[in-house]
C-alpha cells in the first residue's frame, strides 16, 4: 500500500512502486518549452551566427550523451528533453569509439576562443567544450584501450586535479579522536560504537527526515526563488553503493532515494535533506532548467552526464549548501532542539558527538588518497577497505561499500570534498554577509560554470 504525505510543498512516497514510474514521459514533455522541440524555433536572443553554431553542437552533444548511455547505464543521470531524442538514441548502434570520434568532430566545430569574458555566452561555450571533452574521455575509457589513472580521470572527467595528501597529515585528527574516545579496541571500532548510539530508530526516520527537509527548504526559500511547482518524492531503498540519490525528472520534480540499508545517524538527516534537496541537487537542477533550458532554450542542460565536470559543481554545491543553510552552530542547535527529541535521542550528548563527527569529516580527504592509490595500482584491492577503516574510520560494512563505490565511480569521490572546497572558495570570495553568499551561490546554480570557469 502506498502512503502519500503532503507537507510544506513536499511530497513523500513511502512505498514502491516509484511515484514517477507511470508519468515520467509526460513530466519530461511538460518541462520542455516549445522552443526546444525544434532547433528552427530558437528564442530570438539566440539567433546570432555564433549562437546558432553552438545550438547545433548542443543538440548533437545531447544525442551523444544519450547514445553513450547505451553502453554505460550509469552515465545519463537525468534527461528531460523530448522523448523522441531518447528514442532515437536508443536505436543508435554507434560504438564508444565512434561516439568519441563524433565528439572530437563537434569540438572542432565550436567557435574558437575560450569565452573567458565571464558572459553567459562565453561560459556556455566553455561549458560545451569542457563537457564534450569529458564525454570523449569517458567514451574512450569504455573502449578498454586507454590507460587508467586517478589524475587522468580527475582532469579529463571533472576538470580539476586535487592535490595529493600524505596519510601522515591526518594523524592530528586521528590522535584527537583517540583522546576523545579512549579504549583498547581499534579507533575505527570505537568511533563506530560511539556513532551507533546516535542512530535514528527506523520508526523515527519519517518524522526526522520530514522535519529536516522542511527546515532545509524553509531556509533555502528565504534566499532563493524556487519554481512554484517544485516538489520531490522521498523513497527508502537498500543495497545501494550510496547513502542518498537525487533522480531529477524535469519540470522541477525529483525522486530522492535514501539508503536505509545501512544505519542512518542523526547528523545525516540534515546532510541528506540539504544535499539531495535544498539547496542541493533538487534546487540546482530546478534552477538550471528554469534559467537555461526554459528561458534560454539551451538544450545541453536538458541532459546531465554523471561522469562530467558538471558533477563536481553539483556535488560540491550540494555539500557546501549544508553549511550555507545552517551556518556556524545553527545545524547543531537545530539537531539538539528538534531532531534529537524526534529521534528519541538525548540532546545532552550532542556536543561530544558533534566534535567527533567534525574530526571524522576532515578525514574524508584521506578517502581521496586511498582511491588514488587503488586506481593507480599502488595498492591491491584487498587493502582498500582496511585503509578506509583505518584513515576514514568507517565500519567494515561501510568500508566495503566505499570500495564498491570506487570500483563503480572511480575518481568521482573527489567531487564531494574537493568540490565543496572549490565551491566554497568561489562563494566566499569577497563576500562578508549571508545575503552576499546566497547571491553568489544562486548565481553559481543558475549559470553554466564549471570548475575551470569558477573565477571568470
C-alpha positions as CSV (number, residue, x, y, z in Angstrom):
1,X,0.0,0.0,0.0
2,X,1.3,3.5,-0.9
3,X,1.0,6.3,1.7
4,X,1.4,9.8,0.4
5,X,2.0,12.7,2.7
6,X,2.0,16.4,1.6
7,X,3.6,19.0,3.8
8,X,5.2,22.4,3.1
9,X,5.3,21.8,-0.6
10,X,6.9,18.3,-0.2
11,X,5.5,15.0,-1.5
12,X,6.7,11.9,0.3
13,X,6.1,8.4,-1.0
14,X,6.9,5.7,1.4
15,X,6.4,2.6,-0.6
16,X,7.1,1.2,-4.1
17,X,6.4,1.4,-6.9
18,X,8.0,4.8,-7.7
19,X,5.7,7.7,-7.9
20,X,7.1,8.8,-11.3
21,X,7.1,5.3,-12.8
22,X,4.0,5.8,-14.8
23,X,4.3,9.5,-15.7
24,X,7.9,10.2,-16.5
25,X,7.4,10.8,-20.2
26,X,4.6,13.3,-19.6
27,X,6.6,15.1,-16.9
28,X,9.6,15.4,-19.3
29,X,7.4,16.7,-22.1
30,X,5.7,19.2,-19.8
31,X,9.1,20.5,-18.7
32,X,10.2,21.4,-22.2
33,X,9.3,24.7,-23.7
34,X,8.1,24.8,-27.4
35,X,11.4,26.3,-28.5
36,X,13.2,23.1,-27.6
37,X,11.1,20.9,-29.8
38,X,12.9,22.2,-32.9
39,X,16.2,23.9,-33.4
40,X,14.5,26.0,-36.1
41,X,12.5,27.8,-33.4
42,X,15.2,29.0,-31.0
43,X,14.5,32.2,-29.0
44,X,15.3,35.5,-30.8
45,X,18.2,36.1,-28.3
46,X,19.9,33.0,-29.6
47,X,19.8,33.7,-33.4
48,X,23.3,35.1,-33.8
49,X,25.6,33.2,-36.2
50,X,27.9,32.0,-33.4
51,X,25.0,31.1,-31.2
52,X,23.4,29.0,-33.9
53,X,26.6,27.1,-34.3
54,X,26.5,26.4,-30.5
55,X,22.9,25.5,-30.7
56,X,23.6,22.9,-33.4
57,X,26.6,21.5,-31.4
58,X,24.4,21.5,-28.3
59,X,21.8,19.3,-29.9
60,X,24.4,16.9,-31.2
61,X,26.0,16.9,-27.7
62,X,22.7,15.8,-26.2
63,X,22.5,13.0,-28.7
64,X,26.0,11.8,-28.0
65,X,25.4,11.7,-24.2
66,X,22.2,9.7,-24.7
67,X,23.9,7.3,-27.1
68,X,26.8,6.8,-24.8
69,X,24.2,5.9,-22.2
70,X,23.5,2.8,-24.2
71,X,27.0,1.5,-23.2
72,X,27.1,2.7,-19.6
73,X,23.7,2.7,-17.8
74,X,25.0,5.0,-15.1
75,X,26.1,7.7,-17.5
76,X,22.8,9.6,-18.1
77,X,21.9,10.7,-14.6
78,X,19.0,12.9,-15.8
79,X,17.3,13.7,-19.1
80,X,14.1,15.8,-19.5
81,X,14.3,16.7,-23.2
82,X,11.9,15.5,-25.9
83,X,11.1,11.8,-25.6
84,X,11.9,11.2,-29.3
85,X,15.5,12.3,-28.7
86,X,15.9,9.4,-26.2
87,X,14.1,7.0,-28.6
88,X,16.5,8.0,-31.5
89,X,19.5,7.5,-29.2
90,X,18.3,4.0,-28.1
91,X,18.1,3.0,-31.8
92,X,21.7,4.1,-32.4
93,X,24.3,1.3,-32.9
94,X,27.3,3.7,-32.5
95,X,30.2,2.2,-30.6
96,X,32.0,4.1,-27.9
97,X,34.9,4.6,-30.3
98,X,32.5,6.1,-32.9
99,X,30.9,8.3,-30.3
100,X,34.4,9.6,-29.2
101,X,35.2,10.3,-32.8
102,X,32.0,12.3,-33.3
103,X,32.6,14.2,-30.1
104,X,36.1,15.3,-31.3
105,X,34.5,16.4,-34.6
106,X,31.9,18.5,-32.6
107,X,34.7,20.1,-30.6
108,X,36.3,21.3,-33.8
109,X,33.1,22.8,-35.0
110,X,32.7,25.1,-31.9
111,X,33.7,28.8,-32.2
112,X,37.3,29.4,-31.4
113,X,38.3,31.0,-28.1
114,X,37.5,30.0,-24.5
115,X,34.9,32.7,-23.8
116,X,36.7,33.8,-20.6
117,X,35.0,37.1,-20.6
118,X,32.6,35.9,-17.9
119,X,29.5,36.4,-20.1
120,X,26.8,33.7,-20.1
121,X,27.5,33.1,-23.8
122,X,31.2,32.7,-23.0
123,X,30.5,30.4,-20.1
124,X,28.2,28.4,-22.4
125,X,31.0,28.0,-25.0
126,X,33.4,26.9,-22.3
127,X,30.8,24.5,-20.9
128,X,30.2,22.8,-24.2
129,X,33.9,22.4,-24.9
130,X,34.7,21.0,-21.5
131,X,31.7,18.7,-21.3
132,X,32.4,17.4,-24.8
133,X,36.0,16.8,-23.8
134,X,34.8,14.7,-20.8
135,X,32.4,12.8,-23.0
136,X,35.2,11.9,-25.4
137,X,37.3,10.8,-22.5
138,X,34.6,8.6,-21.0
139,X,33.7,7.1,-24.4
140,X,37.4,6.3,-24.9
141,X,37.6,4.6,-21.4
142,X,34.7,2.3,-22.4
143,X,36.7,1.0,-25.4
144,X,39.2,-0.5,-22.9
145,X,42.1,0.8,-24.9
146,X,43.1,3.7,-22.7
147,X,45.3,3.6,-19.6
148,X,43.5,4.4,-16.4
149,X,44.9,6.8,-13.7
150,X,43.3,8.8,-11.0
151,X,44.8,12.1,-12.2
152,X,43.7,11.4,-15.7
153,X,40.1,10.8,-14.6
154,X,40.0,13.8,-12.3
155,X,41.4,16.1,-15.0
156,X,39.5,14.8,-18.1
157,X,36.2,13.9,-16.4
158,X,35.9,16.5,-13.7
159,X,38.0,19.5,-15.0
160,X,40.3,19.6,-11.9
161,X,43.2,18.0,-10.2
162,X,43.1,17.8,-6.4
163,X,46.4,17.9,-4.6
164,X,47.9,14.7,-3.2
165,X,48.0,14.3,0.6
166,X,50.2,12.2,2.7
167,X,48.5,9.9,5.2
168,X,50.7,11.4,7.9
169,X,48.8,14.7,7.5
170,X,45.7,13.1,9.1
171,X,47.4,12.0,12.3
172,X,46.4,15.1,14.3
173,X,42.7,14.3,13.7
174,X,43.2,10.6,14.5
175,X,45.1,11.5,17.7
176,X,42.4,13.8,18.9
177,X,39.7,11.2,18.2
178,X,41.7,8.7,20.1
179,X,41.8,11.0,23.1
180,X,38.0,11.7,22.9
181,X,37.2,8.0,22.6
182,X,39.8,6.2,24.7
183,X,39.9,2.4,24.8
184,X,41.9,-0.7,23.7
185,X,39.9,-1.5,20.6
186,X,41.0,-0.1,17.2
187,X,39.9,3.5,16.8
188,X,37.6,2.8,13.9
189,X,35.7,0.3,16.2
190,X,35.5,2.9,19.0
191,X,34.2,5.5,16.6
192,X,31.6,3.2,15.1
193,X,30.4,2.1,18.6
194,X,30.0,5.7,19.6
195,X,28.1,6.5,16.3
196,X,25.7,3.6,16.9
197,X,24.5,5.4,20.0
198,X,23.2,8.2,17.7
199,X,21.4,6.1,15.1
200,X,17.9,7.1,14.2
201,X,15.4,4.3,15.0
202,X,13.7,3.0,11.9
203,X,10.2,4.0,13.2
204,X,11.5,7.6,13.7
205,X,13.1,8.1,10.3
206,X,10.0,9.6,8.7
207,X,9.4,12.2,11.4
208,X,13.1,13.1,11.5
209,X,13.5,13.4,7.7
210,X,10.3,15.3,7.3
211,X,11.4,17.9,9.9
212,X,14.9,18.1,8.4
213,X,13.8,18.6,4.8
214,X,11.1,21.1,5.7
215,X,13.7,23.2,7.6
216,X,16.2,22.9,4.7
217,X,13.5,24.1,2.3
218,X,12.4,26.9,4.5
219,X,15.9,28.3,4.9
220,X,16.6,28.0,1.2
221,X,13.4,29.8,0.2
222,X,14.4,32.8,2.3
223,X,17.2,33.5,-0.3
224,X,16.3,31.5,-3.5
225,X,13.1,31.9,-5.5
226,X,12.1,28.4,-6.4
227,X,9.7,27.4,-9.2
228,X,6.1,27.4,-8.0
229,X,5.5,23.8,-8.9
230,X,8.7,22.3,-7.5
231,X,8.5,19.1,-5.4
232,X,10.0,15.8,-4.9
233,X,9.1,12.3,-3.8
234,X,11.1,10.6,-1.0
235,X,11.7,6.8,-1.0
236,X,13.7,4.4,1.1
237,X,15.8,1.8,-0.6
238,X,18.6,-0.6,0.2
239,X,21.6,-2.5,-1.4
240,X,23.0,0.6,-3.0
241,X,26.6,1.9,-3.0
242,X,25.5,5.4,-1.9
243,X,23.6,6.9,1.1
244,X,21.3,9.1,-0.9
245,X,20.5,9.9,-4.5
246,X,18.5,12.5,-6.4
247,X,16.9,11.4,-9.6
248,X,15.8,14.6,-11.4
249,X,12.7,14.2,-13.5
250,X,12.3,17.6,-15.1
251,X,9.6,20.1,-14.5
252,X,11.1,20.9,-11.1
253,X,10.3,17.3,-9.9
254,X,12.8,14.9,-8.3
255,X,12.8,11.4,-6.8
256,X,15.1,11.3,-3.8
257,X,16.1,7.9,-2.5
258,X,17.6,7.4,0.9
259,X,19.6,4.1,1.5
260,X,18.2,2.7,4.7
261,X,20.1,-0.5,4.2
262,X,22.9,1.0,6.4
263,X,22.2,2.7,9.7
264,X,21.5,6.5,9.5
265,X,22.8,8.7,12.3
266,X,21.2,11.8,13.5
267,X,23.6,14.2,11.7
268,X,22.8,12.6,8.3
269,X,19.2,13.9,8.3
270,X,20.1,17.5,7.6
271,X,23.0,16.5,5.4
272,X,20.8,14.4,3.1
273,X,18.0,16.9,3.2
274,X,20.3,19.8,2.1
275,X,22.5,17.7,-0.2
276,X,19.8,15.9,-2.2
277,X,17.1,18.6,-1.8
278,X,17.5,22.2,-0.6
279,X,19.7,24.0,-1.6
280,X,21.4,20.9,-3.2
281,X,20.7,18.7,-6.2
282,X,17.0,19.4,-6.5
283,X,17.4,23.1,-6.2
284,X,20.4,23.1,-8.6
285,X,18.6,21.1,-11.3
286,X,15.4,23.2,-11.0
287,X,17.3,26.5,-11.4
288,X,19.3,25.2,-14.3
289,X,16.2,24.0,-16.0
290,X,14.4,27.2,-15.4
291,X,17.2,29.7,-16.2
292,X,19.0,27.9,-19.1
293,X,16.6,25.4,-20.6
294,X,13.2,27.1,-20.4
295,X,14.2,30.7,-20.5
296,X,17.2,30.5,-23.0
297,X,16.5,27.3,-24.9
298,X,19.9,25.8,-24.2
299,X,19.2,22.2,-24.9
300,X,22.5,20.9,-23.5
301,X,21.2,21.4,-20.0
302,X,18.3,19.0,-20.6
303,X,20.7,16.2,-20.0
304,X,23.1,15.5,-17.2
305,X,26.0,13.1,-17.8
306,X,27.2,11.8,-14.5
307,X,30.9,11.5,-15.4
308,X,31.5,15.1,-16.3
309,X,32.7,18.4,-14.8
310,X,29.1,19.3,-14.0
311,X,29.2,16.7,-11.3
312,X,31.9,18.5,-9.4
313,X,29.7,21.6,-9.3
314,X,26.6,19.6,-8.5
315,X,28.2,17.6,-5.6
316,X,30.4,20.4,-4.3
317,X,27.5,22.9,-4.2
318,X,25.2,20.3,-2.6
319,X,27.7,19.7,0.2
320,X,28.5,23.4,0.6
321,X,24.8,24.1,0.7
322,X,24.6,22.3,4.1
323,X,27.0,24.9,5.6
324,X,25.2,27.7,3.8
325,X,21.8,26.8,5.0
326,X,23.0,26.0,8.6
327,X,26.0,28.3,9.2
328,X,28.1,28.2,12.4
329,X,26.3,26.4,15.2
330,X,22.8,26.5,13.6
331,X,22.9,22.9,12.4
332,X,23.9,21.6,15.8
333,X,21.4,23.8,17.5
334,X,18.5,22.6,15.3
335,X,19.6,19.0,15.8
336,X,19.6,19.3,19.5
337,X,16.3,21.3,19.8
338,X,14.3,19.5,17.2
339,X,15.8,16.3,15.7
340,X,17.2,14.7,18.8
341,X,13.8,14.7,20.6
342,X,12.0,13.4,17.4
343,X,14.5,10.6,17.2
344,X,14.3,9.8,20.9
345,X,17.9,10.6,21.5
346,X,19.5,12.5,24.4
347,X,20.4,16.1,23.3
348,X,22.8,16.4,26.3
349,X,25.2,14.2,24.5
350,X,25.1,16.1,21.2
351,X,28.2,18.3,21.9
352,X,30.7,15.5,22.1
353,X,29.1,13.8,19.0
354,X,29.4,17.0,17.0
355,X,33.1,17.3,17.8
356,X,33.7,13.6,16.9
357,X,31.9,14.0,13.6
358,X,33.7,17.2,12.7
359,X,37.0,15.4,13.0
360,X,35.7,12.4,11.1
361,X,34.6,14.8,8.3
362,X,38.1,16.2,8.0
363,X,39.4,12.7,7.4
364,X,37.3,12.3,4.3
365,X,40.2,13.7,2.2
366,X,42.1,10.5,3.2
367,X,39.5,8.7,1.1
368,X,40.6,10.5,-2.0
369,X,44.2,9.4,-1.4
370,X,43.1,5.8,-0.9
371,X,41.1,5.9,-4.2
372,X,44.1,7.4,-6.0
373,X,46.4,4.7,-4.9
374,X,43.9,2.0,-5.7
375,X,43.1,3.3,-9.1
376,X,46.8,3.8,-9.9
377,X,47.6,0.3,-8.9
378,X,49.8,1.3,-6.0
379,X,47.7,-0.8,-3.5
380,X,45.8,-4.0,-4.2
381,X,42.0,-4.3,-3.8
382,X,42.4,-6.3,-0.6
383,X,43.9,-3.3,1.2
384,X,41.3,-0.7,0.2
385,X,38.6,-1.5,2.8
386,X,41.1,-1.8,5.7
387,X,42.6,1.6,4.7
388,X,39.1,3.2,4.7
389,X,38.6,1.7,8.2
390,X,42.0,3.0,9.4
391,X,42.0,6.5,8.0
392,X,38.4,7.4,7.5
393,X,37.2,5.3,10.5
394,X,34.4,3.6,8.6
395,X,32.8,0.4,9.8
396,X,33.8,-2.8,7.9
397,X,30.5,-2.8,6.1
398,X,30.8,0.9,5.1
399,X,34.4,0.5,4.1
400,X,33.4,-2.3,1.7
401,X,30.6,-0.2,0.4
402,X,33.1,2.6,-0.2
403,X,35.3,0.3,-2.1
404,X,32.3,-0.7,-4.2
405,X,31.7,2.9,-4.8
406,X,35.3,3.5,-6.0
407,X,35.0,0.4,-8.2
408,X,31.8,1.8,-9.8
409,X,32.6,5.5,-9.9
410,X,36.4,5.9,-9.8
411,X,37.7,9.4,-9.2
412,X,34.1,10.7,-8.7
413,X,34.9,10.6,-5.0
414,X,36.8,14.0,-5.3
415,X,33.6,15.8,-6.2
416,X,32.2,15.7,-2.7
417,X,35.0,17.2,-0.6
418,X,37.3,18.8,-3.1
419,X,34.2,20.1,-5.0
420,X,32.9,21.6,-1.8
421,X,36.2,23.4,-1.3
422,X,36.2,24.8,-4.8
423,X,32.6,26.0,-4.4
424,X,33.3,27.5,-1.0
425,X,36.2,29.4,-2.4
426,X,34.0,30.8,-5.2
427,X,31.1,31.7,-3.0
428,X,33.0,33.2,-0.1
429,X,35.5,35.3,-2.2
430,X,34.8,39.0,-1.5
431,X,31.6,38.3,0.4
432,X,31.0,39.4,4.0
433,X,27.4,38.6,4.7
434,X,24.9,35.7,4.4
435,X,23.0,37.6,1.8
436,X,26.0,38.0,-0.4
437,X,27.0,34.4,-0.1
438,X,23.5,33.2,-1.0
439,X,23.6,35.6,-4.0
440,X,26.8,34.1,-5.2
441,X,25.6,30.6,-4.6
442,X,22.4,31.3,-6.6
443,X,24.5,32.8,-9.4
444,X,26.5,29.6,-9.5
445,X,23.4,27.3,-9.5
446,X,21.8,29.3,-12.3
447,X,24.8,29.6,-14.7
448,X,27.0,27.3,-16.9
449,X,30.0,27.5,-14.6
450,X,32.4,24.5,-14.4
451,X,35.5,24.1,-12.1
452,X,37.9,25.8,-14.6
453,X,35.5,28.8,-15.1
454,X,34.5,29.4,-11.4
455,X,36.5,32.7,-11.2
456,X,35.7,34.2,-14.6
